[in-house]
């Protein structure tokens, strides 16, 4: 049984950062402000949860005037985020580049030798922990986790679970399910969570473990069905969907939604962006979004965020080892 639930209380910013937030753009020590548009690098392709969330952040920043310069989302999802990781490494010290992370922030450097060490990046802010749900097509006869397990076993290895990339979050959770129930699942990778959701309702795959934000539109249209949530408690948006724990299986998994900067980002730039995201975390639009899309808002910065990253990296290394042993 695998449980990688981690939650830390949001911590106050260190006094040395001397960050103040006003009604307009954040004001940091020495009144540093970006001098040109800021690239918001996204470790995923267009259409998935990471992409939509990053563009939501960009939209809120613009509407609330939280940055003195435009924020420009840039997708670099190649190689399960390796493209984005290398890009940030190759721009050390750049005060005008930030990166929106997901759990491939840990797994891609662990699986692929791309010359990246995440301890060198500059932690800025964790905005939320995203949730995972097991989904089937609404036309399916599957109503419970037991139904799903029975159907997978009956398929004789032909059950198709859609997800975003091999070695990324969806495939890790799939491996956890295989381990827990001794199943043989055919994992089908897609470029983004949006494609996964479309293929489920189109009947091209049998199930997914999409984030709620990726499936919500189809769920509201009655085209997909949530079977079980991989959270400690039921998700408010799906009050009738039990957790895996309620079904007797200790499987809990989160997707972190955070931002980092390149190595050696100037301290005054770190302070500026930290203040920007703290202000964003207090907006009504963000609070409403997290409630509607089943995210757990959990703001974290600085050394505490770096410690969280390293703890999660260790846990993901264990999951990857289980995956490798299962395939050997």
Residue frames as qw, qx, qy, qz and C-alpha x, y, z in Angstrom:
[[0.000, 0.888, 0.459, 0.000, 0.00, 0.00, 0.00],
 [0.465, 0.149, 0.039, 0.872, 1.33, 3.40, -0.95],
 [0.116, -0.916, -0.379, 0.065, 0.46, 6.74, 0.56],
 [0.532, 0.098, -0.009, 0.841, 2.41, 9.80, -0.45],
 [0.147, -0.889, -0.346, -0.263, 0.16, 12.42, 1.10],
 [0.498, -0.163, -0.252, 0.814, 2.14, 15.39, 2.35],
 [0.029, -0.855, -0.306, -0.418, 0.70, 18.69, 3.55],
 [0.456, -0.149, -0.349, 0.805, 2.55, 21.46, 5.31],
 [0.036, -0.859, -0.412, 0.301, 0.95, 24.51, 6.80],
 [0.408, 0.771, 0.080, 0.483, 1.53, 27.70, 4.85],
 [0.617, -0.390, -0.224, 0.645, 4.43, 29.58, 6.44],
 [0.020, 0.967, 0.083, -0.239, 4.90, 33.29, 6.88],
 [0.654, 0.641, -0.126, 0.382, 7.52, 34.84, 4.63],
 [0.684, -0.248, -0.250, 0.639, 10.84, 35.45, 6.30],
 [0.121, -0.916, -0.172, 0.341, 11.26, 38.94, 7.67],
 [0.410, -0.440, 0.417, 0.682, 14.47, 39.32, 5.73],
 [0.372, 0.407, 0.673, 0.493, 12.49, 39.21, 2.49],
 [0.000, -0.410, -0.177, 0.895, 10.84, 42.49, 3.49],
 [0.025, 0.287, 0.748, 0.598, 7.90, 41.84, 1.17],
 [0.261, 0.392, 0.441, -0.764, 4.89, 44.10, 1.10],
 [0.188, 0.370, 0.793, 0.447, 1.85, 43.72, -1.14],
 [0.185, 0.308, 0.151, -0.921, -0.19, 46.70, -2.25],
 [0.638, 0.491, 0.418, -0.420, -3.37, 46.96, -4.30],
 [0.589, 0.711, -0.282, -0.260, -1.29, 47.13, -7.46],
 [0.779, 0.370, -0.479, 0.163, 1.92, 45.35, -8.44],
 [0.815, -0.481, -0.195, 0.259, 3.96, 43.75, -5.63],
 [0.109, 0.897, -0.319, 0.285, 6.64, 45.92, -4.08],
 [0.915, -0.185, -0.206, 0.293, 9.81, 44.16, -2.90],
 [0.542, -0.633, 0.089, 0.546, 13.08, 45.27, -1.40],
 [0.268, -0.342, 0.388, 0.813, 14.64, 48.10, -3.42],
 [0.534, 0.578, 0.182, -0.589, 11.41, 48.30, -5.47],
 [0.159, -0.238, 0.827, 0.485, 12.70, 45.77, -8.01],
 [0.700, 0.449, 0.302, -0.466, 10.37, 45.18, -10.95],
 [0.709, 0.169, 0.573, 0.374, 10.75, 43.14, -14.13],
 [0.020, -0.583, 0.250, 0.773, 12.12, 45.19, -17.00],
 [0.352, 0.208, -0.661, -0.630, 10.60, 43.08, -19.80],
 [0.835, -0.121, -0.177, -0.507, 7.84, 40.47, -20.22],
 [0.384, -0.420, 0.789, -0.233, 8.23, 37.46, -17.95],
 [0.570, 0.135, -0.735, -0.341, 8.18, 33.96, -19.42],
 [0.685, -0.246, 0.512, -0.457, 6.00, 31.50, -17.50],
 [0.325, 0.320, -0.855, -0.248, 7.42, 28.18, -18.68],
 [0.825, -0.111, 0.218, -0.510, 4.96, 25.26, -18.49],
 [0.207, -0.382, 0.897, 0.077, 6.26, 21.70, -18.10],
 [0.480, 0.320, 0.812, -0.088, 3.45, 20.27, -20.24],
 [0.143, 0.228, 0.619, 0.738, 1.69, 20.66, -23.57],
 [0.309, -0.084, -0.021, -0.947, -1.39, 22.70, -24.28],
 [0.630, -0.213, -0.473, -0.578, -4.85, 21.69, -23.07],
 [0.630, -0.213, -0.713, 0.220, -4.02, 19.73, -19.92],
 [0.488, -0.789, -0.361, 0.100, -4.46, 20.70, -16.30],
 [0.567, -0.395, 0.012, 0.722, -1.00, 22.24, -15.94],
 [0.249, 0.242, 0.388, 0.854, -1.47, 24.37, -19.05],
 [0.224, -0.720, -0.491, -0.435, -4.95, 25.58, -18.14],
 [0.557, -0.720, -0.292, 0.293, -3.89, 26.39, -14.60],
 [0.500, -0.212, 0.111, 0.832, -0.83, 28.35, -15.69],
 [0.082, 0.388, 0.430, 0.811, -2.96, 30.37, -18.10],
 [0.397, -0.780, -0.466, -0.129, -5.47, 31.02, -15.35],
 [0.566, -0.547, -0.127, 0.604, -2.64, 32.38, -13.20],
 [0.337, 0.070, 0.303, 0.888, -1.53, 34.59, -16.10],
 [0.123, -0.626, -0.524, -0.565, -5.07, 35.87, -16.53],
 [0.493, -0.775, -0.373, 0.129, -5.53, 36.69, -12.83],
 [0.544, -0.342, 0.021, 0.766, -2.14, 38.43, -12.67],
 [0.183, 0.272, 0.390, 0.860, -3.14, 40.60, -15.60],
 [0.275, -0.695, -0.516, -0.419, -6.65, 41.41, -14.37],
 [0.576, -0.751, -0.266, 0.183, -5.49, 42.18, -10.82],
 [0.266, 0.881, -0.237, 0.312, -2.46, 44.17, -12.00],
 [0.818, -0.550, 0.141, 0.098, -0.11, 41.99, -9.95],
 [0.725, -0.102, 0.295, 0.614, 2.85, 42.41, -12.30],
 [0.041, 0.769, -0.084, -0.633, 4.32, 45.53, -13.82],
 [0.197, 0.426, -0.681, -0.562, 5.12, 43.60, -17.01],
 [0.840, 0.102, -0.206, -0.492, 3.13, 40.99, -18.97],
 [0.539, -0.293, 0.787, -0.066, 3.41, 37.31, -18.02],
 [0.598, 0.433, -0.457, -0.496, 3.79, 35.13, -21.13],
 [0.845, -0.139, 0.495, -0.149, 2.91, 31.40, -20.86],
 [0.401, 0.588, -0.647, -0.274, 5.30, 29.22, -22.89],
 [0.958, -0.102, 0.173, -0.203, 4.71, 25.47, -23.27],
 [0.295, 0.601, -0.743, -0.003, 7.82, 23.28, -23.13],
 [0.834, -0.227, 0.322, -0.385, 6.43, 19.83, -22.44],
 [0.748, 0.442, -0.489, -0.080, 8.79, 17.75, -24.52],
 [0.520, 0.239, -0.750, 0.332, 10.30, 14.68, -22.87],
 [0.570, -0.595, -0.562, 0.063, 7.83, 14.71, -19.96],
 [0.293, -0.953, -0.064, 0.037, 8.99, 18.18, -18.98],
 [0.764, -0.207, 0.158, 0.591, 12.69, 17.62, -19.74],
 [0.377, 0.585, 0.259, 0.670, 12.56, 20.44, -22.28],
 [0.265, -0.891, -0.116, -0.351, 11.35, 22.89, -19.64],
 [0.763, -0.601, 0.052, 0.232, 13.82, 21.70, -17.01],
 [0.705, 0.052, 0.210, 0.676, 16.77, 22.09, -19.37],
 [0.186, 0.743, 0.241, 0.596, 15.53, 25.47, -20.54],
 [0.440, -0.884, -0.037, -0.152, 15.44, 26.78, -17.01],
 [0.798, -0.402, 0.158, 0.420, 18.88, 25.32, -16.28],
 [0.596, 0.293, 0.279, 0.694, 20.29, 26.96, -19.41],
 [0.014, 0.756, 0.155, 0.636, 19.01, 30.34, -18.21],
 [0.605, -0.417, -0.462, 0.496, 20.65, 30.50, -14.78],
 [0.281, -0.302, -0.174, 0.894, 20.38, 33.86, -13.07],
 [0.051, -0.348, -0.494, -0.795, 17.58, 35.06, -15.36],
 [0.108, 0.213, 0.561, -0.793, 15.16, 37.26, -13.40],
 [0.499, 0.267, -0.102, -0.818, 12.52, 37.13, -16.13],
 [0.603, 0.060, -0.729, -0.319, 11.78, 33.41, -16.28],
 [0.500, -0.228, 0.651, -0.523, 9.65, 31.36, -13.90],
 [0.354, 0.078, -0.872, -0.328, 8.43, 27.78, -14.32],
 [0.748, -0.195, 0.140, -0.619, 5.08, 26.20, -13.45],
 [0.078, 0.323, -0.942, 0.048, 5.82, 22.75, -12.06],
 [0.877, -0.163, -0.096, -0.443, 4.00, 19.48, -11.62],
 [0.817, -0.443, 0.369, -0.017, 5.21, 16.13, -10.32],
 [0.859, 0.412, 0.020, 0.305, 7.37, 15.48, -13.38],
 [0.008, -0.899, 0.337, -0.280, 9.57, 18.10, -11.72],
 [0.578, -0.527, 0.613, -0.110, 10.77, 15.15, -9.62],
 [0.882, 0.086, 0.462, -0.028, 10.25, 12.14, -11.85],
 [0.693, 0.715, -0.060, 0.063, 11.79, 13.29, -15.13],
 [0.102, 0.791, -0.578, 0.173, 15.27, 14.01, -13.66],
 [0.635, -0.346, 0.663, -0.193, 15.05, 10.67, -11.81],
 [0.851, 0.280, 0.442, -0.046, 14.25, 8.73, -14.98],
 [0.675, 0.665, 0.112, 0.299, 16.30, 10.60, -17.56],
 [0.608, -0.373, 0.038, 0.700, 19.87, 11.86, -17.47],
 [0.305, 0.835, 0.286, 0.356, 19.30, 15.45, -18.55],
 [0.492, 0.199, -0.253, 0.809, 21.94, 17.03, -16.33],
 [0.302, -0.625, -0.096, -0.713, 19.41, 18.63, -14.01],
 [0.371, -0.196, -0.748, 0.515, 19.42, 18.81, -10.22],
 [0.210, -0.761, -0.461, -0.405, 16.21, 20.35, -8.86],
 [0.548, -0.641, -0.284, 0.457, 18.00, 21.51, -5.71],
 [0.404, -0.069, 0.168, 0.897, 19.67, 24.16, -7.87],
 [0.041, -0.596, -0.487, -0.637, 16.42, 25.81, -8.88],
 [0.013, -0.117, 0.385, -0.916, 14.96, 28.64, -6.84],
 [0.099, -0.524, -0.844, 0.063, 11.71, 27.82, -5.01],
 [0.088, -0.264, -0.087, -0.957, 9.12, 30.60, -5.30],
 [0.512, -0.060, 0.362, -0.777, 5.63, 29.45, -4.32],
 [0.035, -0.207, -0.968, -0.135, 3.40, 26.41, -4.06],
 [0.368, -0.126, -0.108, -0.915, -0.16, 27.44, -4.86],
 [0.812, -0.084, 0.131, -0.562, -2.12, 24.23, -4.41],
 [0.261, -0.172, 0.948, 0.063, -2.22, 20.46, -4.30],
 [0.607, 0.167, -0.360, -0.688, -4.29, 19.01, -7.13],
 [0.671, -0.107, 0.647, -0.346, -6.32, 15.84, -6.71],
 [0.221, 0.211, -0.848, -0.434, -6.75, 12.62, -8.69],
 [0.709, 0.117, 0.411, -0.560, -9.90, 10.63, -9.40],
 [0.265, -0.013, 0.912, 0.313, -10.48, 7.33, -11.20],
 [0.494, 0.407, 0.030, -0.768, -12.86, 7.97, -14.12],
 [0.369, 0.164, 0.869, 0.286, -14.82, 5.80, -16.53],
 [0.169, -0.161, -0.494, -0.837, -17.12, 6.63, -19.41],
 [0.467, -0.001, 0.392, -0.792, -20.66, 7.36, -18.20],
 [0.789, 0.158, -0.331, -0.493, -21.95, 4.62, -20.53],
 [0.346, 0.273, -0.877, 0.192, -19.90, 2.02, -18.63],
 [0.730, -0.453, -0.456, -0.232, -21.56, -0.44, -16.26],
 [0.574, -0.009, -0.524, 0.629, -18.81, 0.24, -13.72],
 [0.334, -0.825, -0.217, -0.400, -20.15, 1.96, -10.62],
 [0.652, -0.739, 0.170, -0.013, -17.64, 1.07, -7.86],
 [0.024, -0.724, 0.686, 0.069, -13.95, 0.40, -7.35],
 [0.591, -0.105, 0.797, -0.063, -14.70, -3.32, -7.01],
 [0.722, 0.604, 0.303, -0.151, -16.51, -3.21, -10.37],
 [0.332, 0.864, -0.361, -0.116, -13.48, -1.54, -11.93],
 [0.286, -0.528, 0.799, 0.012, -11.01, -4.07, -10.52],
 [0.702, 0.172, 0.683, -0.105, -13.18, -6.95, -11.74],
 [0.634, 0.751, 0.105, -0.149, -13.45, -5.42, -15.22],
 [0.123, 0.808, -0.568, -0.099, -9.68, -4.90, -15.47],
 [0.457, -0.301, 0.837, -0.024, -9.02, -8.50, -14.43],
 [0.720, 0.395, 0.550, -0.153, -11.59, -9.80, -16.90],
 [0.466, 0.831, -0.159, -0.258, -9.90, -7.91, -19.74],
 [0.942, 0.008, 0.174, 0.287, -6.84, -10.16, -19.59],
 [0.531, -0.338, 0.213, 0.747, -4.34, -7.32, -19.85],
 [0.283, 0.467, 0.524, 0.654, -6.27, -5.46, -22.53],
 [0.167, -0.875, -0.414, 0.188, -7.63, -2.74, -20.22],
 [0.455, 0.465, 0.070, 0.757, -6.55, 0.67, -21.50],
 [0.344, -0.788, -0.295, 0.416, -5.75, 3.37, -18.94],
 [0.428, 0.735, 0.106, 0.515, -5.11, 6.75, -20.52],
 [0.520, -0.736, -0.105, 0.421, -2.65, 9.20, -19.06],
 [0.262, 0.953, -0.152, 0.009, -0.12, 11.92, -19.73],
 [0.329, 0.718, -0.595, 0.147, 3.25, 10.47, -20.63],
 [0.894, -0.131, -0.404, 0.144, 5.09, 7.43, -19.35],
 [0.571, -0.034, -0.412, 0.710, 6.74, 8.06, -15.99],
 [0.124, -0.357, 0.068, -0.923, 4.50, 11.02, -15.26],
 [0.366, -0.161, 0.545, -0.737, 1.83, 11.36, -12.61],
 [0.819, 0.088, -0.038, -0.566, -0.94, 9.36, -14.27],
 [0.765, 0.264, -0.588, -0.006, 1.37, 6.44, -15.00],
 [0.107, 0.304, -0.755, 0.572, 2.67, 6.48, -11.42],
 [0.567, -0.066, 0.413, -0.710, -0.85, 6.26, -10.02],
 [0.855, 0.215, -0.302, -0.362, -1.65, 3.52, -12.53],
 [0.527, 0.320, -0.745, 0.255, 1.39, 1.60, -11.28],
 [0.211, -0.222, 0.654, -0.692, 0.18, 2.07, -7.70],
 [0.782, 0.061, 0.124, -0.608, -3.18, 0.55, -8.66],
 [0.781, 0.305, -0.535, -0.102, -1.49, -2.35, -10.41],
 [0.255, 0.318, -0.778, 0.478, 0.61, -2.98, -7.31],
 [0.419, -0.149, 0.499, -0.744, -2.32, -2.70, -4.90],
 [0.810, 0.163, 0.235, -0.512, -4.68, -5.00, -6.83],
 [0.489, -0.214, 0.793, 0.294, -2.17, -7.20, -8.71],
 [0.618, 0.675, 0.305, -0.264, -3.48, -6.02, -12.07],
 [0.498, -0.043, 0.524, 0.689, -2.09, -5.93, -15.60],
 [0.275, 0.839, 0.305, -0.357, -3.06, -2.64, -17.26],
 [0.582, 0.360, 0.334, 0.648, -2.16, -1.32, -20.71],
 [0.161, -0.732, -0.163, 0.642, -1.10, 2.29, -20.20],
 [0.486, 0.605, 0.418, 0.472, -1.77, 4.60, -23.16],
 [0.325, -0.478, -0.113, 0.809, 0.13, 7.93, -23.00],
 [0.301, 0.823, 0.393, 0.278, -1.20, 11.17, -24.49],
 [0.399, 0.431, -0.098, 0.803, 0.32, 14.63, -24.81],
 [0.115, -0.250, 0.324, -0.905, -1.94, 16.26, -22.25],
 [0.184, 0.207, 0.828, -0.488, -4.79, 15.74, -19.82],
 [0.505, 0.410, 0.049, -0.758, -7.26, 17.32, -22.22],
 [0.502, 0.312, -0.701, -0.400, -6.52, 14.64, -24.82],
 [0.078, 0.014, -0.963, 0.258, -6.89, 11.95, -22.15],
 [0.354, 0.311, 0.547, -0.692, -10.33, 13.23, -21.16],
 [0.558, 0.424, -0.244, -0.670, -11.50, 13.40, -24.77],
 [0.404, 0.254, -0.854, -0.207, -10.36, 9.86, -25.48],
 [0.123, 0.098, 0.887, -0.434, -12.23, 8.53, -22.46],
 [0.490, 0.438, 0.385, -0.648, -15.57, 9.99, -23.51],
 [0.517, 0.502, -0.449, -0.529, -14.80, 9.00, -27.10],
 [0.962, -0.041, 0.173, -0.210, -14.48, 5.35, -26.07],
 [0.643, 0.607, -0.451, 0.124, -10.85, 4.97, -27.14],
 [0.229, 0.301, -0.786, 0.490, -9.63, 4.14, -23.63],
 [0.531, -0.417, -0.731, -0.099, -11.36, 2.41, -20.73],
 [0.494, -0.798, -0.295, 0.179, -10.47, 4.61, -17.74],
 [0.377, 0.624, -0.219, 0.649, -8.30, 7.51, -16.61],
 [0.522, -0.549, -0.434, 0.487, -7.01, 9.07, -13.43],
 [0.218, 0.631, 0.172, 0.725, -7.49, 12.64, -14.67],
 [0.098, -0.144, -0.422, 0.890, -7.34, 15.63, -12.35],
 [0.206, 0.641, 0.678, -0.295, -10.91, 16.87, -11.80],
 [0.137, 0.698, -0.071, -0.699, -10.23, 20.10, -13.71],
 [0.030, 0.289, -0.763, -0.577, -9.46, 18.05, -16.82],
 [0.051, -0.273, -0.942, -0.188, -12.66, 15.99, -16.64],
 [0.129, 0.379, 0.537, -0.743, -15.04, 18.52, -15.09],
 [0.384, 0.300, -0.255, -0.835, -16.57, 19.66, -18.37],
 [0.463, 0.026, -0.813, -0.352, -17.39, 16.11, -19.45],
 [0.153, -0.227, -0.860, 0.430, -18.56, 15.21, -15.95],
 [0.236, 0.359, 0.312, -0.848, -20.96, 18.17, -15.88],
 [0.500, 0.268, -0.426, -0.705, -22.22, 17.08, -19.29],
 [0.851, -0.070, 0.363, -0.374, -22.94, 13.59, -17.97],
 [0.765, 0.518, -0.367, -0.110, -20.31, 11.92, -20.15],
 [0.494, 0.325, -0.724, 0.356, -17.89, 10.63, -17.50],
 [0.748, -0.579, -0.218, -0.240, -18.27, 9.06, -14.06],
 [0.015, 0.636, -0.653, 0.410, -15.98, 9.38, -11.01],
 [0.817, -0.146, -0.552, -0.072, -15.41, 6.03, -9.29],
 [0.735, -0.536, -0.239, 0.341, -13.01, 6.75, -6.45],
 [0.101, 0.943, -0.184, 0.256, -10.90, 9.68, -5.21],
 [0.802, 0.044, -0.356, 0.478, -7.25, 9.32, -4.18],
 [0.043, -0.630, 0.220, -0.743, -7.51, 11.84, -1.36],
 [0.112, 0.046, -0.819, 0.560, -7.61, 11.54, 2.44],
 [0.302, 0.414, 0.603, -0.612, -11.19, 12.82, 2.52],
 [0.448, 0.598, 0.640, 0.179, -13.98, 13.03, -0.03],
 [0.220, 0.056, 0.246, 0.942, -13.71, 15.84, -2.57],
 [0.238, 0.433, 0.436, -0.752, -16.40, 18.45, -2.02],
 [0.394, 0.359, -0.381, -0.756, -17.15, 18.62, -5.75],
 [0.615, 0.041, -0.725, -0.308, -17.92, 14.87, -5.74],
 [0.437, -0.410, 0.522, -0.607, -19.61, 14.24, -2.38],
 [0.925, -0.001, 0.153, -0.348, -20.97, 10.84, -3.44],
 [0.763, 0.463, -0.434, 0.119, -17.59, 9.51, -4.63],
 [0.807, -0.582, 0.048, 0.092, -15.76, 7.54, -1.93],
 [0.018, 0.807, -0.589, -0.044, -12.04, 7.73, -1.28],
 [0.683, 0.270, -0.679, 0.010, -9.79, 4.73, -1.88],
 [0.030, 0.262, -0.761, 0.592, -9.26, 4.67, 1.88],
 [0.643, -0.023, 0.301, -0.703, -12.98, 4.24, 2.46],
 [0.883, 0.243, -0.268, -0.299, -12.82, 1.24, 0.16],
 [0.897, -0.384, 0.203, 0.080, -10.02, -0.26, 2.25],
 [0.798, 0.297, 0.095, 0.515, -7.06, 0.78, 0.10],
 [0.359, -0.796, -0.020, 0.488, -4.51, 3.29, 1.39],
 [0.542, 0.285, 0.377, 0.695, -3.77, 5.06, -1.89],
 [0.025, -0.928, -0.211, 0.305, -3.39, 8.84, -1.65],
 [0.595, 0.079, 0.312, 0.736, -1.67, 10.91, -4.31],
 [0.060, 0.883, 0.194, -0.423, -1.36, 14.63, -5.02],
 [0.590, 0.495, 0.200, 0.606, -0.14, 16.82, -7.87],
 [0.320, -0.614, -0.165, 0.702, 1.75, 19.88, -6.66],
 [0.362, 0.801, 0.304, 0.368, 1.11, 23.15, -8.48],
 [0.504, -0.699, 0.000, 0.507, 4.13, 25.33, -7.79],
 [0.463, 0.867, -0.073, 0.169, 6.51, 27.86, -9.30],
 [0.729, -0.430, 0.148, 0.512, 10.29, 27.93, -9.31],
 [0.274, 0.923, -0.210, -0.171, 12.93, 30.17, -10.83],
 [0.798, 0.432, -0.342, 0.243, 16.31, 29.32, -12.34],
 [0.757, -0.307, -0.225, 0.531, 19.43, 28.84, -10.31],
 [0.402, -0.199, -0.064, 0.891, 20.84, 32.09, -8.89],
 [0.007, -0.764, -0.457, -0.456, 17.73, 34.13, -9.58],
 [0.136, 0.377, -0.310, 0.862, 18.36, 37.51, -7.88],
 [0.153, -0.310, -0.795, 0.499, 16.91, 37.65, -4.37],
 [0.223, 0.314, 0.176, -0.906, 14.93, 40.81, -5.12],
 [0.475, 0.085, -0.583, -0.654, 13.28, 39.04, -8.09],
 [0.349, -0.187, -0.912, 0.105, 12.41, 36.06, -5.88],
 [0.003, 0.333, 0.564, -0.755, 10.82, 38.45, -3.39],
 [0.338, 0.225, -0.193, -0.893, 8.84, 40.15, -6.15],
 [0.514, -0.008, -0.725, -0.459, 7.41, 36.94, -7.60],
 [0.259, -0.220, -0.869, 0.360, 6.72, 35.47, -4.16],
 [0.150, 0.329, 0.368, -0.856, 4.70, 38.56, -3.28],
 [0.416, 0.160, -0.441, -0.779, 2.94, 38.38, -6.65],
 [0.486, -0.114, -0.840, -0.211, 1.80, 34.81, -6.06],
 [0.132, -0.271, -0.742, 0.599, 0.85, 35.49, -2.46],
 [0.298, 0.273, 0.088, -0.910, -1.39, 38.29, -3.67],
 [0.489, 0.074, -0.651, -0.576, -2.83, 35.97, -6.32],
 [0.315, -0.144, -0.924, 0.160, -3.59, 33.34, -3.67],
 [0.042, 0.346, 0.577, -0.739, -5.83, 35.86, -1.90],
 [0.297, 0.090, -0.332, -0.891, -7.96, 36.75, -4.93],
 [0.675, 0.147, 0.447, -0.568, -11.60, 35.67, -5.04],
 [0.739, 0.453, -0.344, -0.363, -11.17, 34.22, -8.52],
 [0.340, 0.391, -0.844, 0.136, -8.44, 31.85, -7.33],
 [0.313, -0.088, 0.769, -0.550, -10.39, 30.83, -4.23],
 [0.747, 0.289, 0.168, -0.575, -13.47, 30.12, -6.34],
 [0.633, 0.477, -0.570, -0.219, -11.47, 28.13, -8.88],
 [0.105, 0.314, -0.905, 0.268, -9.92, 25.88, -6.23],
 [0.510, 0.079, 0.627, -0.584, -13.35, 25.12, -4.79],
 [0.754, 0.425, 0.011, -0.501, -14.96, 24.41, -8.15],
 [0.675, 0.515, -0.520, -0.089, -12.06, 22.38, -9.58],
 [0.934, -0.348, -0.078, -0.017, -11.32, 20.35, -6.41],
 [0.559, 0.448, -0.417, 0.560, -7.85, 21.75, -5.69],
 [0.614, -0.676, -0.307, 0.268, -6.56, 22.20, -2.16],
 [0.201, 0.870, -0.161, 0.419, -5.11, 25.69, -1.87],
 [0.815, -0.508, -0.041, 0.276, -1.94, 25.39, 0.22],
 [0.316, 0.898, -0.195, 0.234, 0.49, 28.29, -0.11],
 [0.820, -0.451, 0.130, 0.328, 4.12, 27.53, 0.71],
 [0.392, 0.886, -0.199, 0.145, 7.38, 29.38, -0.01],
 [0.078, -0.824, 0.527, -0.193, 11.13, 29.52, 0.57],
 [0.024, 0.414, -0.898, 0.150, 13.07, 26.86, 2.48],
 [0.586, 0.080, 0.670, -0.448, 9.87, 25.07, 3.50],
 [0.768, 0.522, -0.017, -0.370, 8.93, 24.67, -0.15],
 [0.392, 0.597, -0.698, -0.046, 12.38, 23.35, -1.03],
 [0.270, -0.242, 0.875, -0.322, 12.13, 20.82, 1.82],
 [0.736, 0.298, 0.398, -0.460, 8.74, 19.74, 0.47],
 [0.648, 0.610, -0.366, -0.272, 10.21, 19.25, -3.02],
 [0.190, 0.497, -0.841, 0.102, 13.02, 17.05, -1.69],
 [0.477, -0.047, 0.767, -0.426, 10.68, 14.96, 0.45],
 [0.769, 0.439, 0.204, -0.418, 8.39, 14.38, -2.51],
 [0.477, 0.628, -0.588, -0.178, 11.34, 13.56, -4.78],
 [0.112, -0.328, 0.914, -0.210, 12.35, 10.78, -2.38],
 [0.614, 0.197, 0.622, -0.444, 8.81, 9.39, -2.32],
 [0.714, 0.588, -0.090, -0.369, 8.57, 9.45, -6.10],
 [0.216, 0.561, -0.797, -0.061, 11.89, 7.63, -6.35],
 [0.377, -0.079, 0.874, -0.296, 10.32, 4.82, -4.33],
 [0.700, 0.452, 0.344, -0.433, 7.28, 4.68, -6.62],
 [0.529, 0.672, -0.436, -0.280, 9.48, 4.60, -9.72],
 [0.051, -0.407, 0.909, -0.074, 11.41, 1.71, -8.23],
 [0.572, 0.181, 0.713, -0.362, 8.16, -0.19, -7.74],
 [0.661, 0.630, -0.010, -0.407, 7.26, 0.52, -11.37],
 [0.327, 0.636, -0.684, -0.148, 10.62, -0.74, -12.60],
 [0.253, -0.210, 0.924, -0.196, 10.43, -3.88, -10.48],
 [0.650, 0.341, 0.520, -0.436, 6.94, -4.57, -11.73],
 [0.656, 0.670, -0.149, -0.316, 8.01, -4.32, -15.38],
 [0.075, 0.614, -0.782, -0.072, 11.13, -6.45, -14.97]]
